[in-house]
């Protein structure tokens, strides 16, 4: 795919998605961090249902610890792998208090040293909370990158690097959210909505599912 086509794709995505941002509900960087940790192998919708109740009573590292392990689990038990996630969240809170004065660090090395935080989670925080031009490759971005030929790769790291190296600079900051929202609602896994897609004519997917336009019935 050439640079001209890439630019056109991101221009159209930006026009179609004027406010590209996370769908995880949060009112602080700390809340976002906890929500992203909880979102692993879970839907944003499911995480939001749990955190709406949790953050009303505990939205700081110390408050999370004060709730206790069982208390925390009672709030997030509807989320998959909640036992392990509760332990990671509590350990993460301890680390934030001990190492960062209760704040969330703004650099990759410190973020990835936190319990429950891997490269993808760190990328989300760096991009969404701190405005850095990072791209977190989840299942949506991996699919969209390979399917459209925007960023092909055999693993998430290859796709991430491809996106970083080829995405037009003016779209790097918003690319992550543009692509995830496009993948979540249009370029879906099982039944991509190619007929409704704003980049269908630019995408290089070999199996586009576009219903042919029927000629008008004769009068």
Buried (B, 14 or more C-beta within 10 A) or exposed (E): BEEEBBBBBBBBBBEBBEEBEBBBBBEEBBBBBBBBBBBBEBEBEBBBBBBEEBBEEBBBBEBBBEBEEEBBBBBBEEBEEBEEBBBBBBBBBBBBBEEBEEEBBBEBEBBBEBBBBEBBBBBBBBBBBBEBBBBBBBEBBBBBBBBBBBBBBEEBEBBBBBBBEEBBEEBBBBBBBBBBBBBBEBBBEEEBEBEEBBBBEBBEBEEBEEEEEEEEEEE
